[in-house]
Amino acid sequence: MSEKPANAVNTVNRAKMYQLVLFPLNNGATNVYYVLILSYIATFGANVLSIATIFASVMVTGMRLFDAITDPIIGALIDKTNGKFGKFRPFMVIGNLIMATSVILLYMVTPIIPADMMALRYAAFVGLYAVWVIGYTFQTSCTRSGQAVLTSDPKQRPLFTIFNTVGSLLGMGAMQFIGPILATNVTGDYNASWFAMITPIGIVVSIALTALAVIGIWEKDQPKYFGIGGGKQEKVKVSEYVAIIKGNKPMQRLMVAGAGCKLALSIATNTTVLCMLYGCMMGNYGGLYLPMMVLGYVFSVPFFILTVRTSQKHGQKASLMRYVSVALICYVGVLALLLLWKQGNAAFNLSILVDGKLSLNLYTILFILCFGIGYGAYYATADMPIPMVADCADYETYRSGKFIPGIMGTLFSLVDKLVSSLSATVVGAAVTMIGLENLPTITTPYAEGMNWVVIVLFCVIPMVAWAATLIAMKGYALTGTKMKEIQAVNNYRKVLIADGMSMDEAMAKCKSLEDVPAQYQSV
């Protein structure tokens, strides 16, 4: 960045470090339920409530028709909200309470319904899931849209990915670690007792993370940070949203990229897929699941550092494309190794811990390297599209003068939930195709065809999703250089409006970086 002029004026909205650390915990709070619901609801429906496996899987995706209605409505509500407690905090708190209540009723009360009242079980299963969807949309939308007020500094926004991952590890990671331990050592499987034990644990973790996130956004959740007009921001009619999104090409491409990243993560980390890989195929779920998860997180650490540095230097587009490419290349190796797997052949079988002792072979070492580097790269980029939503919101303000982070956040949230739920349907359908009536768990023996299901779900679909991400990002216009221009133009327009100009006058006076005085460019 060039040296600042002597009379430079600081108009950039920057966050304090504690705000950058705490607010992303909102994503960790919702990711608790991401694990509790989207990873286990099909298993719960089939194994606990005795609901048909294919119904439990398809229902998760089918419910997105309901989401298609609620998401834009909630996004519009966020954009129009400007009360005593701000724009985002009410939706964070209310959303979390809705999810907690619905999950308690779903996992701890519905199993009490007698088996001979199956119609009531089906109704409660669908109804409570629908209520949970509303709460999930309330809170997840704030993670995406709240970044637009947290900071507009292009060097700070990439840091959100790191702190977001820390929050995810505290939320999603906690559930992923505690869940298998309870299933293996306490309840013996993912049964009714397991769901009754994991539910209150998850709720406590989520509430704590939500409280910290509210503290993080508290100071920024006020009108002076809402777009370039602040309290003067004009209201946007719901009928205008379609035209706005149609004109926001970067947001369209980001939705495709976000879907690709999320689909890859959702399917490759699905509990059923991992049970088939480490338990059914390799025969040692207890000795492989947690070690491989830990190794994946260890490999991801350097990639988080690399992604932030690349984002700050070249922009988030360059960083996302570079490391998704690394993941795609590494998973070619993972695919080759899984194709070499032979049942009963120790030389082509994963082995890390056997009877508590370290036991490695060449096949395992190669798998760890290919999987570890690939997982590290894609785990570091999986949530990178989230801070890029704020860039798209700023671009919309730059393009039209409208500040609509709510609708941007809910659109992205809708894509997030669509692909997340699609993963459950894909897994359920794949399992049904090889003749299994129930989703495999840690006690399910290997069945013919499982290896091909794992190859497709664990490797092929994620690789196709990453390819789609790269194609979408190729034409993404919001490079690092472009974002610096957008921020400078928006910041100067805000100054003009504060000095008495109307929105239309400020938009006409400042259209590009050339119209921005030097003191407002390098701040």
MARMI-371061 format. One record per residue (C-alpha): residue number from 0; z, x, y. Coordinates in steps of 0.02 Angstrom, whole numbers, always signed. Layout:
# MARMI-371061
[NUM; [Z; X; Y]],
...
//
This chain:
# MARMI-371061
[0; [+0; +0; +0]],
[1; [-42; +63; +173]],
[2; [+93; +118; +294]],
[3; [+171; -25; +390]],
[4; [+124; -45; +574]],
[5; [+265; -6; +696]],
[6; [+274; -188; +747]],
[7; [+264; -259; +568]],
[8; [+346; -428; +546]],
[9; [+427; -473; +381]],
[10; [+365; -645; +332]],
[11; [+363; -619; +143]],
[12; [+488; -721; +44]],
[13; [+582; -599; -67]],
[14; [+719; -639; -192]],
[15; [+883; -548; -214]],
[16; [+905; -457; -378]],
[17; [+1035; -579; -445]],
[18; [+913; -722; -411]],
[19; [+774; -635; -506]],
[20; [+894; -609; -651]],
[21; [+976; -780; -657]],
[22; [+839; -907; -623]],
[23; [+731; -857; -774]],
[24; [+879; -903; -884]],
[25; [+817; -1082; -859]],
[26; [+679; -1038; -983]],
[27; [+809; -970; -1103]],
[28; [+903; -1135; -1089]],
[29; [+750; -1236; -1137]],
[30; [+698; -1111; -1271]],
[31; [+860; -1153; -1362]],
[32; [+787; -1326; -1389]],
[33; [+615; -1253; -1421]],
[34; [+691; -1175; -1578]],
[35; [+804; -1322; -1621]],
[36; [+666; -1451; -1604]],
[37; [+492; -1378; -1618]],
[38; [+537; -1253; -1754]],
[39; [+644; -1368; -1860]],
[40; [+607; -1550; -1824]],
[41; [+475; -1566; -1960]],
[42; [+593; -1485; -2085]],
[43; [+733; -1603; -2029]],
[44; [+623; -1757; -2045]],
[45; [+558; -1712; -2217]],
[46; [+711; -1631; -2298]],
[47; [+856; -1724; -2217]],
[48; [+787; -1896; -2173]],
[49; [+662; -1898; -2318]],
[50; [+521; -1942; -2198]],
[51; [+345; -1900; -2258]],
[52; [+305; -1718; -2219]],
[53; [+136; -1756; -2143]],
[54; [+211; -1894; -2034]],
[55; [+348; -1779; -1970]],
[56; [+219; -1645; -1928]],
[57; [+87; -1757; -1851]],
[58; [+215; -1856; -1751]],
[59; [+260; -1700; -1652]],
[60; [+79; -1683; -1595]],
[61; [+47; -1869; -1578]],
[62; [+193; -1885; -1459]],
[63; [+92; -1780; -1335]],
[64; [-3; -1937; -1290]],
[65; [+163; -1993; -1218]],
[66; [+178; -1824; -1132]],
[67; [+7; -1846; -1053]],
[68; [+81; -1992; -956]],
[69; [+254; -1922; -916]],
[70; [+206; -1746; -863]],
[71; [+103; -1789; -708]],
[72; [+232; -1920; -658]],
[73; [+375; -1795; -669]],
[74; [+270; -1663; -579]],
[75; [+239; -1785; -438]],
[76; [+425; -1827; -430]],
[77; [+468; -1642; -412]],
[78; [+340; -1619; -273]],
[79; [+408; -1771; -179]],
[80; [+592; -1729; -204]],
[81; [+684; -1648; -59]],
[82; [+862; -1712; -64]],
[83; [+1035; -1645; -35]],
[84; [+1029; -1541; -194]],
[85; [+853; -1474; -165]],
[86; [+690; -1497; -259]],
[87; [+723; -1413; -427]],
[88; [+909; -1412; -466]],
[89; [+924; -1600; -501]],
[90; [+784; -1592; -629]],
[91; [+859; -1439; -713]],
[92; [+1030; -1519; -736]],
[93; [+970; -1694; -782]],
[94; [+840; -1625; -903]],
[95; [+969; -1521; -994]],
[96; [+1089; -1667; -1011]],
[97; [+950; -1779; -1079]],
[98; [+903; -1648; -1210]],
[99; [+1083; -1619; -1263]],
[100; [+1115; -1805; -1287]],
[101; [+953; -1838; -1382]],
[102; [+977; -1688; -1499]],
[103; [+1156; -1739; -1541]],
[104; [+1097; -1914; -1586]],
[105; [+945; -1849; -1681]],
[106; [+1024; -1712; -1787]],
[107; [+1202; -1774; -1805]],
[108; [+1191; -1964; -1803]],
[109; [+1025; -2014; -1884]],
[110; [+1073; -1937; -2054]],
[111; [+1212; -2067; -2060]],
[112; [+1082; -2206; -2067]],
[113; [+1077; -2267; -2249]],
[114; [+927; -2213; -2353]],
[115; [+884; -2395; -2389]],
[116; [+856; -2422; -2201]],
[117; [+707; -2304; -2195]],
[118; [+619; -2403; -2057]],
[119; [+768; -2374; -1943]],
[120; [+764; -2189; -1985]],
[121; [+581; -2179; -1936]],
[122; [+613; -2275; -1774]],
[123; [+762; -2167; -1725]],
[124; [+667; -2008; -1768]],
[125; [+520; -2054; -1654]],
[126; [+623; -2134; -1516]],
[127; [+748; -1992; -1496]],
[128; [+609; -1865; -1500]],
[129; [+523; -1960; -1358]],
[130; [+683; -1955; -1255]],
[131; [+698; -1768; -1288]],
[132; [+519; -1742; -1226]],
[133; [+565; -1816; -1056]],
[134; [+715; -1702; -1037]],
[135; [+614; -1551; -1093]],
[136; [+480; -1588; -963]],
[137; [+612; -1608; -827]],
[138; [+685; -1435; -856]],
[139; [+535; -1332; -913]],
[140; [+433; -1389; -763]],
[141; [+561; -1308; -649]],
[142; [+541; -1139; -734]],
[143; [+357; -1136; -689]],
[144; [+362; -1221; -518]],
[145; [+524; -1144; -454]],
[146; [+447; -971; -447]],
[147; [+342; -1026; -299]],
[148; [+500; -1034; -192]],
[149; [+596; -892; -276]],
[150; [+480; -753; -214]],
[151; [+305; -728; -147]],
[152; [+311; -539; -163]],
[153; [+172; -481; -284]],
[154; [+283; -337; -338]],
[155; [+430; -449; -381]],
[156; [+340; -584; -478]],
[157; [+296; -473; -628]],
[158; [+483; -438; -647]],
[159; [+503; -621; -694]],
[160; [+422; -583; -862]],
[161; [+559; -458; -907]],
[162; [+704; -566; -849]],
[163; [+622; -718; -928]],
[164; [+618; -625; -1094]],
[165; [+801; -578; -1077]],
[166; [+838; -762; -1050]],
[167; [+731; -808; -1199]],
[168; [+824; -683; -1307]],
[169; [+989; -760; -1253]],
[170; [+922; -933; -1293]],
[171; [+783; -928; -1422]],
[172; [+840; -761; -1494]],
[173; [+1017; -823; -1518]],
[174; [+955; -974; -1616]],
[175; [+833; -868; -1718]],
[176; [+973; -750; -1768]],
[177; [+1113; -874; -1796]],
[178; [+1006; -1004; -1885]],
[179; [+951; -900; -2036]],
[180; [+1125; -824; -2053]],
[181; [+1202; -998; -2065]],
[182; [+1067; -1055; -2186]],
[183; [+1086; -903; -2298]],
[184; [+1274; -875; -2296]],
[185; [+1354; -1043; -2252]],
[186; [+1251; -1198; -2290]],
[187; [+1133; -1124; -2420]],
[188; [+976; -1200; -2340]],
[189; [+911; -1297; -2190]],
[190; [+1003; -1456; -2240]],
[191; [+1103; -1589; -2149]],
[192; [+1256; -1476; -2139]],
[193; [+1152; -1339; -2058]],
[194; [+1086; -1457; -1924]],
[195; [+1262; -1522; -1890]],
[196; [+1325; -1343; -1865]],
[197; [+1182; -1271; -1763]],
[198; [+1169; -1417; -1641]],
[199; [+1333; -1393; -1544]],
[200; [+1307; -1204; -1542]],
[201; [+1136; -1227; -1463]],
[202; [+1197; -1353; -1336]],
[203; [+1338; -1240; -1274]],
[204; [+1218; -1092; -1255]],
[205; [+1090; -1199; -1163]],
[206; [+1217; -1274; -1041]],
[207; [+1285; -1101; -999]],
[208; [+1111; -1032; -966]],
[209; [+1066; -1185; -860]],
[210; [+1221; -1162; -751]],
[211; [+1174; -980; -718]],
[212; [+994; -1029; -679]],
[213; [+1053; -1159; -552]],
[214; [+1153; -1023; -464]],
[215; [+997; -914; -462]],
[216; [+887; -1044; -375]],
[217; [+1022; -1119; -264]],
[218; [+987; -1023; -102]],
[219; [+797; -1038; -118]],
[220; [+794; -1223; -159]],
[221; [+776; -1282; +21]],
[222; [+632; -1343; +134]],
[223; [+599; -1181; +227]],
[224; [+531; -1106; +66]],
[225; [+421; -1256; +23]],
[226; [+242; -1202; +59]],
[227; [+176; -1153; +231]],
[228; [+235; -1310; +317]],
[229; [+415; -1310; +256]],
[230; [+497; -1474; +304]],
[231; [+332; -1529; +384]],
[232; [+241; -1522; +217]],
[233; [+131; -1676; +199]],
[234; [+152; -1787; +49]],
[235; [+19; -1779; -85]],
[236; [-36; -1941; -165]],
[237; [-41; -1949; -355]],
[238; [-225; -1999; -343]],
[239; [-263; -1832; -260]],
[240; [-197; -1726; -404]],
[241; [-354; -1739; -511]],
[242; [-464; -1678; -369]],
[243; [-342; -1538; -329]],
[244; [-337; -1472; -506]],
[245; [-525; -1490; -523]],
[246; [-544; -1375; -372]],
[247; [-416; -1248; -433]],
[248; [-522; -1146; -553]],
[249; [-390; -1009; -581]],
[250; [-267; -1140; -642]],
[251; [-394; -1208; -766]],
[252; [-422; -1035; -839]],
[253; [-237; -997; -841]],
[254; [-204; -1156; -941]],
[255; [-326; -1094; -1074]],
[256; [-248; -921; -1075]],
[257; [-72; -993; -1081]],
[258; [-122; -1106; -1225]],
[259; [-192; -957; -1320]],
[260; [-37; -851; -1296]],
[261; [+81; -994; -1338]],
[262; [-16; -1049; -1492]],
[263; [-15; -872; -1560]],
[264; [+173; -857; -1535]],
[265; [+213; -1033; -1598]],
[266; [+121; -1020; -1763]],
[267; [+155; -837; -1804]],
[268; [+343; -862; -1775]],
[269; [+354; -1034; -1856]],
[270; [+502; -1041; -1975]],
[271; [+399; -1113; -2118]],
[272; [+267; -975; -2102]],
[273; [+401; -840; -2103]],
[274; [+486; -920; -2253]],
[275; [+321; -914; -2347]],
[276; [+286; -734; -2296]],
[277; [+455; -651; -2320]],
[278; [+529; -769; -2449]],
[279; [+393; -847; -2556]],
[280; [+268; -702; -2552]],
[281; [+378; -548; -2534]],
[282; [+528; -622; -2625]],
[283; [+661; -554; -2508]],
[284; [+686; -668; -2358]],
[285; [+863; -607; -2326]],
[286; [+811; -423; -2328]],
[287; [+655; -445; -2221]],
[288; [+673; -583; -2092]],
[289; [+808; -511; -1980]],
[290; [+752; -328; -1998]],
[291; [+573; -373; -1952]],
[292; [+633; -478; -1805]],
[293; [+740; -334; -1740]],
[294; [+595; -213; -1761]],
[295; [+481; -332; -1666]],
[296; [+603; -338; -1520]],
[297; [+623; -149; -1522]],
[298; [+435; -124; -1514]],
[299; [+421; -249; -1371]],
[300; [+536; -152; -1254]],
[301; [+410; -18; -1201]],
[302; [+276; -151; -1182]],
[303; [+382; -249; -1060]],
[304; [+397; -94; -953]],
[305; [+211; -61; -966]],
[306; [+162; -240; -925]],
[307; [+269; -242; -767]],
[308; [+201; -74; -707]],
[309; [+23; -128; -741]],
[310; [+51; -296; -654]],
[311; [+125; -215; -500]],
[312; [-16; -88; -487]],
[313; [-169; -188; -543]],
[314; [-112; -370; -545]],
[315; [-53; -486; -682]],
[316; [-229; -526; -742]],
[317; [-263; -343; -786]],
[318; [-96; -327; -874]],
[319; [-118; -485; -978]],
[320; [-293; -437; -1035]],
[321; [-247; -258; -1077]],
[322; [-99; -296; -1190]],
[323; [-171; -451; -1273]],
[324; [-314; -336; -1323]],
[325; [-188; -215; -1400]],
[326; [-111; -359; -1500]],
[327; [-282; -416; -1561]],
[328; [-330; -241; -1620]],
[329; [-164; -212; -1710]],
[330; [-173; -378; -1800]],
[331; [-336; -324; -1880]],
[332; [-224; -201; -1974]],
[333; [-97; -336; -2016]],
[334; [-237; -446; -2082]],
[335; [-305; -305; -2191]],
[336; [-133; -270; -2265]],
[337; [-101; -452; -2307]],
[338; [-271; -461; -2392]],
[339; [-216; -315; -2503]],
[340; [-56; -404; -2557]],
[341; [-40; -436; -2743]],
[342; [+96; -542; -2820]],
[343; [+210; -437; -2928]],
[344; [+134; -271; -2871]],
[345; [+274; -171; -2788]],
[346; [+151; -51; -2707]],
[347; [+79; -194; -2604]],
[348; [+240; -284; -2563]],
[349; [+354; -273; -2411]],
[350; [+520; -189; -2445]],
[351; [+650; -139; -2315]],
[352; [+823; -183; -2381]],
[353; [+857; -206; -2566]],
[354; [+1037; -240; -2619]],
[355; [+1093; -180; -2449]],
[356; [+1004; -12; -2465]],
[357; [+853; +52; -2370]],
[358; [+695; +42; -2476]],
[359; [+526; +81; -2394]],
[360; [+353; +109; -2466]],
[361; [+188; +158; -2383]],
[362; [+130; -24; -2375]],
[363; [+288; -72; -2278]],
[364; [+274; +75; -2158]],
[365; [+94; +31; -2116]],
[366; [+141; -153; -2097]],
[367; [+286; -110; -1981]],
[368; [+172; -3; -1871]],
[369; [+31; -130; -1858]],
[370; [+146; -281; -1844]],
[371; [+272; -194; -1730]],
[372; [+146; -133; -1602]],
[373; [+49; -296; -1610]],
[374; [+205; -404; -1598]],
[375; [+274; -296; -1457]],
[376; [+113; -316; -1358]],
[377; [+94; -503; -1381]],
[378; [+279; -541; -1362]],
[379; [+276; -449; -1195]],
[380; [+126; -554; -1139]],
[381; [+172; -721; -1218]],
[382; [+266; -780; -1063]],
[383; [+162; -683; -936]],
[384; [+60; -839; -889]],
[385; [+222; -919; -826]],
[386; [+241; -814; -667]],
[387; [+53; -829; -645]],
[388; [+78; -1017; -618]],
[389; [+162; -971; -454]],
[390; [+6; -872; -406]],
[391; [-100; -1027; -441]],
[392; [+18; -1133; -336]],
[393; [+3; -1009; -192]],
[394; [-186; -1010; -214]],
[395; [-184; -1200; -197]],
[396; [-86; -1183; -35]],
[397; [-211; -1052; +23]],
[398; [-357; -1164; -27]],
[399; [-299; -1334; +32]],
[400; [-134; -1310; +124]],
[401; [-43; -1418; -5]],
[402; [+118; -1360; -88]],
[403; [+122; -1440; -261]],
[404; [+219; -1324; -379]],
[405; [+283; -1476; -474]],
[406; [+114; -1535; -534]],
[407; [+63; -1355; -571]],
[408; [+219; -1331; -674]],
[409; [+202; -1493; -770]],
[410; [+19; -1460; -809]],
[411; [+66; -1294; -883]],
[412; [+215; -1372; -969]],
[413; [+99; -1501; -1047]],
[414; [-11; -1362; -1117]],
[415; [+144; -1272; -1179]],
[416; [+205; -1425; -1272]],
[417; [+34; -1473; -1337]],
[418; [+4; -1308; -1423]],
[419; [+186; -1293; -1478]],
[420; [+177; -1462; -1563]],
[421; [+3; -1424; -1629]],
[422; [+79; -1278; -1722]],
[423; [+193; -1396; -1819]],
[424; [+45; -1506; -1865]],
[425; [-62; -1358; -1917]],
[426; [+77; -1287; -2026]],
[427; [+117; -1456; -2103]],
[428; [-66; -1490; -2142]],
[429; [-92; -1316; -2216]],
[430; [+58; -1335; -2330]],
[431; [+0; -1507; -2386]],
[432; [-172; -1437; -2429]],
[433; [-99; -1323; -2563]],
[434; [-8; -1469; -2644]],
[435; [+170; -1450; -2579]],
[436; [+263; -1611; -2538]],
[437; [+397; -1527; -2432]],
[438; [+390; -1383; -2308]],
[439; [+439; -1219; -2392]],
[440; [+613; -1151; -2356]],
[441; [+706; -993; -2406]],
[442; [+735; -1062; -2582]],
[443; [+555; -1118; -2616]],
[444; [+465; -1018; -2753]],
[445; [+290; -947; -2726]],
[446; [+149; -1071; -2756]],
[447; [-35; -1033; -2782]],
[448; [-128; -1022; -2617]],
[449; [+23; -981; -2508]],
[450; [-46; -808; -2471]],
[451; [-204; -882; -2395]],
[452; [-102; -1005; -2292]],
[453; [+2; -860; -2224]],
[454; [-153; -755; -2188]],
[455; [-232; -895; -2087]],
[456; [-74; -948; -1996]],
[457; [+8; -779; -1971]],
[458; [-151; -682; -1925]],
[459; [-315; -774; -1907]],
[460; [-262; -916; -1790]],
[461; [-164; -800; -1673]],
[462; [-313; -682; -1666]],
[463; [-430; -824; -1620]],
[464; [-305; -882; -1488]],
[465; [-298; -709; -1411]],
[466; [-488; -701; -1408]],
[467; [-489; -865; -1311]],
[468; [-361; -793; -1191]],
[469; [-470; -641; -1155]],
[470; [-625; -749; -1127]],
[471; [-532; -864; -1007]],
[472; [-454; -720; -909]],
[473; [-620; -630; -886]],
[474; [-668; -753; -748]],
[475; [-492; -771; -674]],
[476; [-509; -738; -488]],
[477; [-327; -702; -441]],
[478; [-327; -512; -455]],
[479; [-191; -405; -377]],
[480; [-298; -376; -222]],
[481; [-337; -561; -203]],
[482; [-154; -609; -216]],
[483; [-108; -489; -75]],
[484; [-237; -575; +34]],
[485; [-175; -748; -14]],
[486; [+6; -704; +26]],
[487; [-41; -628; +194]],
[488; [-145; -780; +245]],
[489; [-12; -905; +188]],
[490; [+127; -810; +275]],
[491; [+32; -802; +441]],
[492; [-12; -986; +432]],
[493; [+172; -1023; +409]],
[494; [+209; -925; +568]],
[495; [+76; -1022; +662]],
[496; [+146; -1189; +604]],
[497; [+323; -1135; +650]],
[498; [+256; -1096; +825]],
[499; [+193; -1274; +845]],
[500; [+20; -1282; +768]],
[501; [-27; -1423; +653]],
[502; [-72; -1387; +472]],
[503; [-258; -1417; +506]],
[504; [-255; -1302; +658]],
[505; [-170; -1161; +562]],
[506; [-291; -1180; +417]],
[507; [-440; -1171; +536]],
[508; [-373; -1022; +634]],
[509; [-329; -915; +481]],
[510; [-454; -925; +339]],
[511; [-456; -746; +271]],
[512; [-369; -579; +284]],
[513; [-479; -534; +433]],
[514; [-393; -671; +533]],
[515; [-218; -602; +498]],
[516; [-146; -482; +630]],
[517; [-103; -310; +562]],
[518; [+84; -334; +583]],
[519; [+79; -480; +460]],
[520; [-25; -390; +328]],
[521; [+85; -243; +272]],
[522; [+261; -309; +253]],
//
